[in-house]
């Protein structure tokens, strides 16, 4: 049954299966399965990177129709070691997804991902297009340099000047031209107090800018030191290395490989984390996708307008 909440998700469910997958670098990937074991396989690809899955992530799918699979990427959520960066690259995550698919005996699955989850879903689909039946993507993030500059320096700080002041003033003025580099240096420093403070500030900035209306629960969650260690630490690791992609526009350059994959793109008009231009750019290279721009939403999947479109898509 559907929930009667403002965000029309399906009711709460519990997994019928939980497990861990041993992969390279000493990592153990947590995964779970919910819904109908004989249903349509769907993989939820969480954001961040480093965000991990939540119980609500199960609720975008009809549990009678879908075999719902969630997994926490390397270093995130319930995967071990927590916040681990060793052998943690996009290529490793794609390989983990393939190993999980093989472990579960799935021939093809639907990919459902938002923000970094859209990035990783696209990278996987371009590497293994025959393994993807459909994609539902939200808050498109293509990890181009201008997108990072737009969010951390050029645009979003002018919409959230109060939060930006705190975020920027955490580092010296001479380093504010490249906040990714400035924060990355601090979280990789030797002083624990400096590292922990930088992790919290990085996570808090995203929490405060992710939705059209403030969400105190998100800010509280992202301010938790354990969550921030994985979320901010892994994000900075990936962003400082430009997603470990070969070129700045790799995901668009290789989009032709997805020509036979149907999909739905859902993007908030007022998304200040990932600009709506990203969704438009992707649509121009992926003809088989339907683009839906939500007129009254920002970035978060929890916003009612976005949640309604995502549930309708599944």
PyMOL commands that set and color helices and strands:
alter all, ss='L'
color gray80, all
select helices_A, chain A and resi 24-26+55-60+90-104+116-127+129-131+145-154+156-159+161-168+173-175+179-187+192-209+216-223+225-240+242-244+250-253+255-258+277-285+304-313
alter helices_A, ss='H'
color red, helices_A
select strands_A, chain A and resi 17-22+28-35+40-45+66-71+109-114+132-138+262-268+289-294
alter strands_A, ss='S'
color yellow, strands_A
deselect
rebuild
show_as cartoon
